Amino acid sequence: MKKVSVIAAAVATALASGYVFAETDVALDVTSGDSAMEVEVKNPTEVVSDGWEVHGYLSSNVRKVDGTTSDNEFGKTDYLSAGTHGKSTNQVEFTVKKHTEHNNGVWSDYVIRTEYGNGNSYAYSSSGSQKNNTTAQLEIKEAFVEIGGLPYFGEETSIWAGQRFLNRASGLLSGEFWKQSSGIGAGLQTKLAGKTAGIAYVMADPDAGSASPNAERTTLSSFDLYYYGVDAGIGSLDFDLKLGHQSLDGADDDGLGASITLNSSYYGLDGWTQTAVGYGKGVMQNRGVNFGGWSGGNDDAESLFLTSYGVVNVTDNVQIGTEATYFTSLDQLFGQDDLTRWILAARPSYKLNDNLRLEATASYATEELGDPSAWSRGENADETKIINLEVATAFTVNADYFGRPQIKPYISYVRADDNDSAKVIGINTGEKDQVIFGVHTEIWF
C-alpha cells in the first residue's frame, strides 16, 4: 500500500471514530513520491461564533385615582376601554439570548426571559417589603433551547423545547394578547415553499403554583399547526390551527381553534395593519388561538373573534393608530349563553419636534350579556357602554409613534352610560365617571 493510502486510511478511521480533532482544525502533509499535498480536516462541531444578546422592557404606570393608587384597569382587559390603564406600577422584563454557531452550520439559541412586577399595582418604597408580596415577583416567563441547521433536518429547520410564548399577537390600543401558546412544550419550525411552517405541542396547568403537588391535575394542551407569509396580493396571510384538550373531573374536554391574519398596508394607505378572524370551540373558546392556563370550556363553548388594528402615516408629523375588535358567542362563552363585546378606538399622534409628541385617545365600547346573574351581576347590567377619552404628552428620544423610551404624562376620562355599567368597570363611588391622572414610562430595546 502506498504511503498516501495509509495516511488517508488513518484519517478516515479517525474521523469515523470521532476520536480526534476535538478542539482545532488539523492540517496533514501527505507525501507520495515527488508530490505533496496538504489535507485540512475541520472539526464540524467546533464553535465558530458565540455571542449574547440582551433585550428588555419597562412599563411603569404611576396612576392616581381619587387620591390613591389603584388596581382598577377600567375594563381594558375586556375590550371596554383603550386608555393608559395598565395597573402594573413597575413591570420590568429582561430577555437574554446566547447564540452559538458551529463549523457544520448547526446553530443553537438559549433564551431566557425574566419578568418582575407584572400585575402589581402597589407603590413600593425602599424598605424591602416587596419580598413579602408573593404576587408579581421575579419570575421566569420563558426558558427554552432552539437548535437549527441539523444535517438530518436541513438548514432551514429548527427544533425547540422548553417554556415560551409561541407566536404572540396583541391589539394595538387594547393591548390584549389575542393569539399565543403560553406554556411548556416542544416544536419544529421550517420553510415550505419559502414560507414559515411549524408544529408544536404546548401544555399549561390552570392551577400551577396554587394547588398541592399531590392534587389531581387538570392539564390543558394545545397541538399547534401554523403556516405564515402566504402572498395574498394586498399583503401576506398567516394561518393558525390549534387542537385543544383537557382532562377535568375524570372526563375529557376537547377544543378547536383557528385564525387567519392578513398583514397589509393601512387599507391601501401609507402604514400597516393586522386584520384577523378567529374561531374557537370547547377548551379553545377564548378567541380560538389564545392558549394558556386561562383556557378551558365545555362542548357548548363557541366563539367568533374579529379584529383589525394598525397605524396610518397621514403626514410627516401626523400618525393615527386605530383598533376595531368584535368578540361574540356563537353558543356559550365564558358561561354566558349570549355575550358580545366590541370596541372602536383611535389614537392620533402629532410630532411637535424630534423629541416631543402629543397624543389623544378615544374609544367607545359595549358589552352585552344574556344572563348577568351568571356573573353575579344585577339584571340591569345586561348592557354596558363605556366612553374613554385621554390626552397625553410624550417626552421621548424619538417622536415617532413607536419611539421609545418615553415618559408620558396623561389625563384619562372614563364614563359609563349608567351606574350599573360603572360598577362593571370598577367605579363603585356611585358616580358614572372617573378621572385618572398618571405618568407612564415605557422602553423596549
TORTORSE-506745 format. One record per residue (C-alpha): x, y, z. Coordinates in Angstrom, 3 decimals. Layout:
<recs>
<rec u="X" v="Y" w="Z"/>
...
</recs>
This chain:
<recs>
<rec u="0.000" v="0.000" w="0.000"/>
<rec u="1.339" v="3.441" w="-0.906"/>
<rec u="2.184" v="5.898" w="1.849"/>
<rec u="-0.606" v="8.290" w="0.834"/>
<rec u="-3.163" v="5.493" w="1.055"/>
<rec u="-2.002" v="4.508" w="4.526"/>
<rec u="-2.346" v="8.058" w="5.815"/>
<rec u="-5.709" v="8.527" w="4.103"/>
<rec u="-6.997" v="5.333" w="5.673"/>
<rec u="-5.809" v="6.505" w="9.099"/>
<rec u="-7.559" v="9.853" w="8.675"/>
<rec u="-10.782" v="8.161" w="7.609"/>
<rec u="-10.676" v="5.797" w="10.558"/>
<rec u="-10.094" v="8.637" w="12.992"/>
<rec u="-12.977" v="10.657" w="11.550"/>
<rec u="-15.329" v="7.700" w="11.758"/>
<rec u="-14.444" v="7.040" w="15.374"/>
<rec u="-14.799" v="10.686" w="16.396"/>
<rec u="-11.582" v="10.354" w="18.375"/>
<rec u="-9.503" v="13.231" w="17.066"/>
<rec u="-9.934" v="16.875" w="16.083"/>
<rec u="-11.839" v="17.721" w="19.246"/>
<rec u="-10.712" v="21.325" w="19.548"/>
<rec u="-8.941" v="22.676" w="16.471"/>
<rec u="-8.580" v="22.220" w="12.753"/>
<rec u="-5.803" v="19.810" w="11.812"/>
<rec u="-3.598" v="20.026" w="8.723"/>
<rec u="-1.644" v="16.959" w="7.499"/>
<rec u="1.206" v="16.907" w="4.980"/>
<rec u="0.757" v="13.840" w="2.802"/>
<rec u="3.686" v="12.957" w="0.553"/>
<rec u="3.786" v="10.408" w="-2.280"/>
<rec u="6.922" v="10.291" w="-4.364"/>
<rec u="7.789" v="13.784" w="-5.584"/>
<rec u="4.269" v="15.199" w="-4.983"/>
<rec u="2.958" v="16.697" w="-1.782"/>
<rec u="-0.467" v="17.878" w="-0.708"/>
<rec u="-1.997" v="19.283" w="2.426"/>
<rec u="-5.219" v="17.767" w="3.738"/>
<rec u="-7.169" v="20.039" w="6.078"/>
<rec u="-9.646" v="18.332" w="8.339"/>
<rec u="-12.108" v="20.560" w="10.191"/>
<rec u="-13.927" v="19.647" w="13.374"/>
<rec u="-17.599" v="20.016" w="12.370"/>
<rec u="-18.729" v="20.769" w="15.911"/>
<rec u="-16.148" v="23.449" w="16.617"/>
<rec u="-17.675" v="26.799" w="17.639"/>
<rec u="-17.086" v="29.475" w="15.007"/>
<rec u="-19.169" v="32.224" w="16.624"/>
<rec u="-20.636" v="32.661" w="20.054"/>
<rec u="-22.369" v="35.689" w="21.485"/>
<rec u="-25.012" v="37.162" w="23.739"/>
<rec u="-27.991" v="39.434" w="23.119"/>
<rec u="-29.829" v="41.339" w="25.846"/>
<rec u="-33.263" v="42.846" w="25.309"/>
<rec u="-35.586" v="44.483" w="27.785"/>
<rec u="-38.899" v="46.137" w="28.507"/>
<rec u="-40.218" v="48.516" w="31.147"/>
<rec u="-43.763" v="49.708" w="31.767"/>
<rec u="-44.064" v="51.936" w="34.805"/>
<rec u="-47.525" v="53.392" w="35.329"/>
<rec u="-47.749" v="55.992" w="38.081"/>
<rec u="-51.526" v="56.475" w="38.455"/>
<rec u="-53.643" v="58.320" w="40.972"/>
<rec u="-57.388" v="57.676" w="41.262"/>
<rec u="-59.306" v="59.543" w="43.964"/>
<rec u="-56.050" v="60.294" w="45.750"/>
<rec u="-54.636" v="56.751" w="45.874"/>
<rec u="-53.003" v="54.139" w="43.685"/>
<rec u="-55.474" v="51.743" w="42.095"/>
<rec u="-55.799" v="48.157" w="40.947"/>
<rec u="-58.553" v="49.110" w="38.514"/>
<rec u="-57.950" v="48.753" w="34.777"/>
<rec u="-61.407" v="50.152" w="33.904"/>
<rec u="-62.404" v="47.199" w="31.755"/>
<rec u="-59.396" v="47.381" w="29.446"/>
<rec u="-58.764" v="43.623" w="29.610"/>
<rec u="-62.361" v="43.048" w="28.466"/>
<rec u="-62.184" v="45.459" w="25.495"/>
<rec u="-64.140" v="48.170" w="27.357"/>
<rec u="-61.522" v="50.952" w="27.315"/>
<rec u="-58.310" v="51.826" w="25.492"/>
<rec u="-56.559" v="54.392" w="27.657"/>
<rec u="-53.318" v="54.032" w="29.579"/>
<rec u="-54.937" v="51.818" w="32.209"/>
<rec u="-52.402" v="49.075" w="32.823"/>
<rec u="-52.266" v="48.545" w="36.585"/>
<rec u="-48.597" v="47.497" w="36.849"/>
<rec u="-46.710" v="50.179" w="38.743"/>
<rec u="-43.330" v="48.831" w="37.695"/>
<rec u="-43.192" v="45.951" w="35.223"/>
<rec u="-39.633" v="45.001" w="34.258"/>
<rec u="-38.550" v="42.382" w="31.729"/>
<rec u="-35.160" v="41.177" w="30.521"/>
<rec u="-34.592" v="38.666" w="27.733"/>
<rec u="-31.138" v="37.132" w="27.350"/>
<rec u="-30.193" v="35.003" w="24.332"/>
<rec u="-26.996" v="33.036" w="23.812"/>
<rec u="-26.461" v="32.285" w="20.134"/>
<rec u="-23.825" v="29.767" w="19.026"/>
<rec u="-22.805" v="28.635" w="15.535"/>
<rec u="-20.611" v="25.682" w="14.549"/>
<rec u="-18.391" v="24.681" w="11.626"/>
<rec u="-21.008" v="22.455" w="10.053"/>
<rec u="-23.712" v="25.143" w="10.060"/>
<rec u="-25.550" v="23.906" w="13.127"/>
<rec u="-26.655" v="26.720" w="15.461"/>
<rec u="-28.348" v="26.966" w="18.830"/>
<rec u="-30.167" v="29.603" w="20.870"/>
<rec u="-30.675" v="29.577" w="24.608"/>
<rec u="-33.376" v="32.106" w="25.511"/>
<rec u="-34.456" v="33.151" w="28.977"/>
<rec u="-36.982" v="35.889" w="29.785"/>
<rec u="-37.371" v="37.204" w="33.322"/>
<rec u="-40.246" v="39.372" w="34.484"/>
<rec u="-40.926" v="41.354" w="37.631"/>
<rec u="-43.939" v="43.353" w="38.756"/>
<rec u="-46.473" v="42.324" w="36.104"/>
<rec u="-49.884" v="42.758" w="37.735"/>
<rec u="-48.656" v="44.514" w="40.873"/>
<rec u="-50.487" v="47.800" w="41.474"/>
<rec u="-48.871" v="48.893" w="44.744"/>
<rec u="-46.298" v="51.661" w="45.067"/>
<rec u="-43.373" v="50.220" w="46.979"/>
<rec u="-40.676" v="52.169" w="48.780"/>
<rec u="-37.105" v="51.093" w="49.500"/>
<rec u="-37.901" v="49.317" w="52.756"/>
<rec u="-37.572" v="45.927" w="51.110"/>
<rec u="-41.164" v="44.982" w="51.827"/>
<rec u="-41.682" v="43.787" w="48.280"/>
<rec u="-40.372" v="40.366" w="49.287"/>
<rec u="-43.468" v="39.940" w="51.491"/>
<rec u="-45.732" v="40.134" w="48.451"/>
<rec u="-45.915" v="36.792" w="46.688"/>
<rec u="-47.706" v="38.338" w="43.702"/>
<rec u="-45.806" v="39.535" w="40.630"/>
<rec u="-42.367" v="38.726" w="41.979"/>
<rec u="-39.323" v="37.864" w="39.867"/>
<rec u="-40.424" v="35.063" w="37.559"/>
<rec u="-39.046" v="33.111" w="34.623"/>
<rec u="-41.549" v="33.539" w="31.815"/>
<rec u="-39.556" v="31.921" w="29.019"/>
<rec u="-36.696" v="29.414" w="29.125"/>
<rec u="-36.107" v="27.327" w="26.034"/>
<rec u="-33.440" v="25.995" w="23.704"/>
<rec u="-33.703" v="26.060" w="19.926"/>
<rec u="-31.356" v="24.134" w="17.621"/>
<rec u="-31.225" v="24.678" w="13.873"/>
<rec u="-29.261" v="23.586" w="10.821"/>
<rec u="-29.035" v="19.957" w="11.906"/>
<rec u="-27.815" v="17.982" w="8.861"/>
<rec u="-30.628" v="15.427" w="9.053"/>
<rec u="-33.310" v="18.164" w="9.118"/>
<rec u="-31.768" v="20.751" w="6.809"/>
<rec u="-30.506" v="24.289" w="7.240"/>
<rec u="-33.985" v="25.877" w="7.220"/>
<rec u="-35.377" v="23.695" w="10.015"/>
<rec u="-35.079" v="24.146" w="13.762"/>
<rec u="-36.442" v="22.328" w="16.795"/>
<rec u="-37.132" v="23.799" w="20.235"/>
<rec u="-38.218" v="22.692" w="23.690"/>
<rec u="-38.924" v="24.455" w="26.972"/>
<rec u="-41.209" v="27.208" w="28.228"/>
<rec u="-42.123" v="30.064" w="25.908"/>
<rec u="-44.668" v="32.422" w="24.403"/>
<rec u="-45.216" v="30.998" w="20.936"/>
<rec u="-46.461" v="33.251" w="18.099"/>
<rec u="-47.849" v="36.134" w="20.159"/>
<rec u="-50.020" v="38.921" w="18.740"/>
<rec u="-51.854" v="41.709" w="20.581"/>
<rec u="-54.224" v="44.545" w="19.784"/>
<rec u="-52.612" v="47.926" w="19.218"/>
<rec u="-54.744" v="50.001" w="21.609"/>
<rec u="-56.451" v="47.393" w="23.761"/>
<rec u="-53.072" v="45.763" w="24.388"/>
<rec u="-54.798" v="42.387" w="24.724"/>
<rec u="-52.931" v="39.305" w="23.502"/>
<rec u="-55.433" v="37.543" w="21.283"/>
<rec u="-53.004" v="34.933" w="19.906"/>
<rec u="-50.345" v="32.897" w="21.699"/>
<rec u="-49.473" v="29.486" w="23.066"/>
<rec u="-48.111" v="30.136" w="26.530"/>
<rec u="-46.756" v="27.143" w="28.421"/>
<rec u="-44.155" v="24.411" w="28.261"/>
<rec u="-43.677" v="22.183" w="25.257"/>
<rec u="-41.694" v="21.439" w="22.126"/>
<rec u="-41.918" v="22.102" w="18.422"/>
<rec u="-40.376" v="22.156" w="14.964"/>
<rec u="-40.236" v="25.074" w="12.536"/>
<rec u="-39.154" v="25.005" w="8.914"/>
<rec u="-39.676" v="26.580" w="5.478"/>
<rec u="-42.195" v="25.235" w="2.970"/>
<rec u="-42.185" v="26.945" w="-0.428"/>
<rec u="-40.296" v="29.799" w="1.214"/>
<rec u="-42.967" v="30.307" w="3.897"/>
<rec u="-42.640" v="29.686" w="7.633"/>
<rec u="-44.328" v="26.490" w="8.783"/>
<rec u="-44.378" v="24.931" w="12.207"/>
<rec u="-45.789" v="22.308" w="14.500"/>
<rec u="-45.796" v="22.475" w="18.306"/>
<rec u="-47.254" v="20.842" w="21.391"/>
<rec u="-47.737" v="23.131" w="24.398"/>
<rec u="-49.097" v="22.334" w="27.890"/>
<rec u="-50.341" v="24.575" w="30.707"/>
<rec u="-51.714" v="23.818" w="34.187"/>
<rec u="-54.507" v="26.181" w="35.317"/>
<rec u="-53.747" v="25.538" w="38.982"/>
<rec u="-49.970" v="25.842" w="38.661"/>
<rec u="-48.425" v="27.378" w="41.766"/>
<rec u="-51.637" v="27.343" w="43.811"/>
<rec u="-52.591" v="23.710" w="44.337"/>
<rec u="-50.947" v="20.948" w="46.313"/>
<rec u="-48.401" v="18.972" w="44.246"/>
<rec u="-50.461" v="15.855" w="45.017"/>
<rec u="-53.755" v="17.388" w="43.841"/>
<rec u="-55.413" v="15.978" w="40.749"/>
<rec u="-54.090" v="17.796" w="37.696"/>
<rec u="-56.279" v="19.426" w="35.044"/>
<rec u="-53.563" v="19.947" w="32.422"/>
<rec u="-54.502" v="21.762" w="29.236"/>
<rec u="-52.729" v="21.021" w="25.978"/>
<rec u="-52.629" v="22.583" w="22.541"/>
<rec u="-51.428" v="20.932" w="19.355"/>
<rec u="-50.433" v="23.818" w="17.053"/>
<rec u="-50.050" v="23.945" w="13.299"/>
<rec u="-49.132" v="27.215" w="11.589"/>
<rec u="-48.158" v="28.479" w="8.151"/>
<rec u="-47.089" v="32.127" w="7.797"/>
<rec u="-46.271" v="34.526" w="4.984"/>
<rec u="-48.567" v="33.377" w="2.165"/>
<rec u="-48.779" v="36.051" w="-0.543"/>
<rec u="-52.303" v="37.483" w="-0.843"/>
<rec u="-51.601" v="40.234" w="-3.371"/>
<rec u="-52.511" v="43.015" w="-0.938"/>
<rec u="-50.323" v="41.579" w="1.815"/>
<rec u="-49.453" v="38.260" w="3.438"/>
<rec u="-51.627" v="35.715" w="5.225"/>
<rec u="-50.856" v="33.785" w="8.408"/>
<rec u="-52.791" v="30.595" w="9.178"/>
<rec u="-53.100" v="29.076" w="12.675"/>
<rec u="-54.836" v="25.872" w="13.751"/>
<rec u="-54.920" v="24.652" w="17.366"/>
<rec u="-56.381" v="21.423" w="18.718"/>
<rec u="-57.006" v="21.648" w="22.458"/>
<rec u="-57.538" v="19.067" w="25.174"/>
<rec u="-58.108" v="18.988" w="28.922"/>
<rec u="-58.653" v="16.200" w="31.440"/>
<rec u="-61.112" v="17.503" w="34.020"/>
<rec u="-63.016" v="15.617" w="36.746"/>
<rec u="-62.322" v="12.293" w="35.084"/>
<rec u="-63.723" v="13.460" w="31.740"/>
<rec u="-62.013" v="14.798" w="28.649"/>
<rec u="-62.839" v="18.147" w="27.065"/>
<rec u="-61.601" v="18.955" w="23.585"/>
<rec u="-61.425" v="22.104" w="21.540"/>
<rec u="-60.655" v="23.573" w="18.166"/>
<rec u="-59.236" v="26.995" w="17.420"/>
<rec u="-58.290" v="28.621" w="14.143"/>
<rec u="-57.387" v="32.052" w="12.810"/>
<rec u="-56.415" v="33.784" w="9.583"/>
<rec u="-54.399" v="37.016" w="9.779"/>
<rec u="-53.833" v="39.487" w="6.955"/>
<rec u="-50.715" v="41.666" w="7.218"/>
<rec u="-51.007" v="44.609" w="4.849"/>
<rec u="-50.754" v="48.349" w="4.345"/>
<rec u="-53.209" v="50.617" w="6.157"/>
<rec u="-56.196" v="49.808" w="3.939"/>
<rec u="-54.271" v="50.935" w="0.875"/>
<rec u="-52.686" v="53.955" w="2.570"/>
<rec u="-49.173" v="54.507" w="3.906"/>
<rec u="-48.869" v="52.443" w="7.073"/>
<rec u="-49.659" v="48.929" w="8.247"/>
<rec u="-52.497" v="46.822" w="9.606"/>
<rec u="-53.132" v="43.386" w="11.006"/>
<rec u="-56.629" v="42.073" w="10.385"/>
<rec u="-57.665" v="38.727" w="11.829"/>
<rec u="-60.634" v="36.425" w="12.180"/>
<rec u="-60.608" v="33.709" w="14.819"/>
<rec u="-62.919" v="30.837" w="15.715"/>
<rec u="-62.876" v="28.904" w="18.980"/>
<rec u="-64.780" v="25.941" w="20.364"/>
<rec u="-64.573" v="23.941" w="23.595"/>
<rec u="-61.381" v="24.489" w="25.555"/>
<rec u="-60.233" v="26.882" w="22.794"/>
<rec u="-63.243" v="29.219" w="23.249"/>
<rec u="-61.001" v="32.176" w="24.163"/>
<rec u="-60.580" v="33.755" w="20.735"/>
<rec u="-59.667" v="30.371" w="19.289"/>
<rec u="-55.904" v="30.809" w="19.321"/>
<rec u="-55.284" v="32.371" w="22.756"/>
<rec u="-53.980" v="29.333" w="24.669"/>
<rec u="-52.618" v="29.214" w="28.217"/>
<rec u="-53.503" v="28.374" w="31.797"/>
<rec u="-56.643" v="30.525" w="31.400"/>
<rec u="-58.062" v="28.227" w="28.694"/>
<rec u="-60.926" v="25.791" w="29.156"/>
<rec u="-64.550" v="25.194" w="28.238"/>
<rec u="-67.102" v="22.509" w="27.551"/>
<rec u="-68.634" v="21.382" w="24.273"/>
<rec u="-71.189" v="24.239" w="24.364"/>
<rec u="-68.498" v="26.932" w="24.350"/>
<rec u="-68.090" v="28.529" w="20.904"/>
<rec u="-66.970" v="31.990" w="19.793"/>
<rec u="-66.121" v="34.264" w="16.883"/>
<rec u="-63.393" v="36.918" w="17.067"/>
<rec u="-62.691" v="39.746" w="14.610"/>
<rec u="-60.020" v="42.423" w="14.973"/>
<rec u="-58.234" v="44.984" w="12.818"/>
<rec u="-55.606" v="47.421" w="14.049"/>
<rec u="-52.714" v="49.437" w="12.680"/>
<rec u="-51.062" v="52.822" w="12.141"/>
<rec u="-51.521" v="55.204" w="9.220"/>
<rec u="-48.916" v="57.848" w="8.351"/>
<rec u="-51.076" v="60.857" w="7.432"/>
<rec u="-48.232" v="63.378" w="7.096"/>
<rec u="-44.617" v="63.584" w="8.251"/>
<rec u="-45.899" v="64.796" w="11.618"/>
<rec u="-49.283" v="63.091" w="11.983"/>
<rec u="-49.832" v="59.385" w="12.643"/>
<rec u="-53.039" v="57.691" w="13.763"/>
<rec u="-53.319" v="54.309" w="15.445"/>
<rec u="-56.684" v="52.551" w="15.340"/>
<rec u="-58.293" v="49.348" w="16.551"/>
<rec u="-61.676" v="47.751" w="15.902"/>
<rec u="-62.394" v="44.491" w="17.744"/>
<rec u="-65.530" v="42.320" w="17.919"/>
<rec u="-65.827" v="39.238" w="20.156"/>
<rec u="-69.063" v="37.257" w="20.427"/>
<rec u="-70.509" v="33.927" w="21.482"/>
<rec u="-71.849" v="31.537" w="18.870"/>
<rec u="-73.283" v="29.317" w="21.600"/>
<rec u="-71.905" v="29.835" w="25.111"/>
<rec u="-68.871" v="31.946" w="26.000"/>
<rec u="-67.307" v="32.159" w="29.481"/>
<rec u="-70.502" v="30.766" w="30.998"/>
<rec u="-72.795" v="33.199" w="29.171"/>
<rec u="-75.420" v="31.982" w="26.721"/>
<rec u="-75.151" v="35.306" w="24.928"/>
<rec u="-72.044" v="37.516" w="25.183"/>
<rec u="-70.888" v="40.222" w="22.777"/>
<rec u="-68.066" v="42.744" w="23.213"/>
<rec u="-66.840" v="45.307" w="20.729"/>
<rec u="-64.609" v="48.360" w="20.810"/>
<rec u="-63.687" v="51.164" w="18.400"/>
<rec u="-60.572" v="53.131" w="19.334"/>
<rec u="-58.252" v="55.709" w="17.764"/>
<rec u="-55.060" v="57.414" w="18.917"/>
<rec u="-53.879" v="60.351" w="16.783"/>
<rec u="-50.300" v="61.418" w="17.413"/>
<rec u="-48.732" v="64.754" w="16.453"/>
<rec u="-44.970" v="65.162" w="16.278"/>
<rec u="-44.039" v="68.649" w="17.549"/>
<rec u="-40.326" v="68.011" w="17.059"/>
<rec u="-37.902" v="65.108" w="17.135"/>
<rec u="-38.299" v="64.671" w="20.884"/>
<rec u="-41.852" v="65.712" w="21.732"/>
<rec u="-45.153" v="64.140" w="20.710"/>
<rec u="-48.769" v="64.961" w="21.573"/>
<rec u="-51.296" v="62.136" w="21.808"/>
<rec u="-55.045" v="61.815" w="22.205"/>
<rec u="-57.003" v="58.585" w="22.633"/>
<rec u="-60.718" v="57.993" w="22.178"/>
<rec u="-62.634" v="54.730" w="22.492"/>
<rec u="-66.242" v="53.590" w="22.590"/>
<rec u="-67.064" v="50.075" w="23.734"/>
<rec u="-70.040" v="47.910" w="24.629"/>
<rec u="-70.671" v="44.608" w="26.373"/>
<rec u="-73.973" v="42.730" w="26.115"/>
<rec u="-74.862" v="39.787" w="28.382"/>
<rec u="-77.700" v="37.357" w="28.014"/>
<rec u="-77.664" v="36.405" w="31.702"/>
<rec u="-75.976" v="38.940" w="34.041"/>
<rec u="-76.751" v="36.757" w="37.084"/>
<rec u="-74.377" v="34.096" w="35.735"/>
<rec u="-71.604" v="36.553" w="36.585"/>
<rec u="-73.257" v="37.683" w="39.829"/>
<rec u="-74.441" v="40.961" w="38.349"/>
<rec u="-77.791" v="42.680" w="38.673"/>
<rec u="-80.365" v="42.270" w="35.958"/>
<rec u="-79.813" v="45.867" w="34.799"/>
<rec u="-76.172" v="45.079" w="33.984"/>
<rec u="-77.102" v="43.288" w="30.775"/>
<rec u="-75.661" v="46.098" w="28.631"/>
<rec u="-72.568" v="48.169" w="29.360"/>
<rec u="-71.447" v="51.188" w="27.337"/>
<rec u="-68.150" v="52.940" w="28.034"/>
<rec u="-66.536" v="56.086" w="26.609"/>
<rec u="-62.837" v="56.726" w="27.250"/>
<rec u="-61.048" v="59.995" w="26.357"/>
<rec u="-57.397" v="60.689" w="27.058"/>
<rec u="-54.783" v="63.365" w="26.328"/>
<rec u="-51.050" v="62.933" w="26.817"/>
<rec u="-47.661" v="64.455" w="26.101"/>
<rec u="-44.808" v="62.112" w="25.280"/>
<rec u="-41.260" v="63.233" w="26.076"/>
<rec u="-39.079" v="60.896" w="24.067"/>
<rec u="-35.762" v="60.405" w="22.301"/>
<rec u="-37.677" v="59.707" w="19.074"/>
<rec u="-41.106" v="61.273" w="18.449"/>
<rec u="-42.273" v="58.564" w="16.045"/>
<rec u="-45.485" v="56.734" w="17.066"/>
<rec u="-43.381" v="53.851" w="18.403"/>
<rec u="-40.434" v="55.983" w="19.520"/>
<rec u="-39.069" v="54.718" w="22.823"/>
<rec u="-38.004" v="55.308" w="25.541"/>
<rec u="-40.673" v="57.808" w="26.506"/>
<rec u="-42.134" v="59.436" w="29.612"/>
<rec u="-45.799" v="60.235" w="29.054"/>
<rec u="-47.900" v="62.304" w="31.485"/>
<rec u="-51.608" v="61.808" w="30.768"/>
<rec u="-55.141" v="62.532" w="31.896"/>
<rec u="-57.755" v="59.887" w="31.164"/>
<rec u="-61.526" v="60.277" w="31.495"/>
<rec u="-63.806" v="57.233" w="31.640"/>
<rec u="-67.604" v="57.490" w="31.559"/>
<rec u="-70.258" v="54.765" w="31.732"/>
<rec u="-73.829" v="55.072" w="30.470"/>
<rec u="-75.278" v="54.314" w="33.934"/>
<rec u="-74.300" v="53.303" w="37.471"/>
<rec u="-74.616" v="49.583" w="36.748"/>
<rec u="-72.169" v="49.920" w="33.850"/>
<rec u="-69.865" v="51.986" w="36.059"/>
<rec u="-69.712" v="49.130" w="38.580"/>
<rec u="-68.811" v="46.702" w="35.787"/>
<rec u="-65.586" v="48.646" w="35.169"/>
<rec u="-64.836" v="49.099" w="38.866"/>
<rec u="-66.279" v="52.544" w="39.559"/>
<rec u="-68.024" v="51.948" w="42.876"/>
<rec u="-68.340" v="55.539" w="44.094"/>
<rec u="-71.945" v="55.973" w="42.980"/>
<rec u="-70.731" v="58.109" w="40.090"/>
<rec u="-70.772" v="57.218" w="36.410"/>
<rec u="-67.364" v="58.635" w="35.538"/>
<rec u="-63.777" v="58.730" w="36.715"/>
<rec u="-60.701" v="60.870" w="36.053"/>
<rec u="-57.277" v="59.222" w="36.149"/>
<rec u="-54.020" v="61.172" w="36.393"/>
<rec u="-50.817" v="59.380" w="35.580"/>
<rec u="-47.334" v="59.235" w="34.123"/>
<rec u="-46.488" v="56.229" w="32.003"/>
<rec u="-42.865" v="55.347" w="31.315"/>
<rec u="-42.016" v="52.804" w="28.646"/>
<rec u="-38.947" v="51.431" w="26.928"/>
<rec u="-38.138" v="48.402" w="24.864"/>
<rec u="-34.808" v="47.508" w="23.294"/>
</recs>
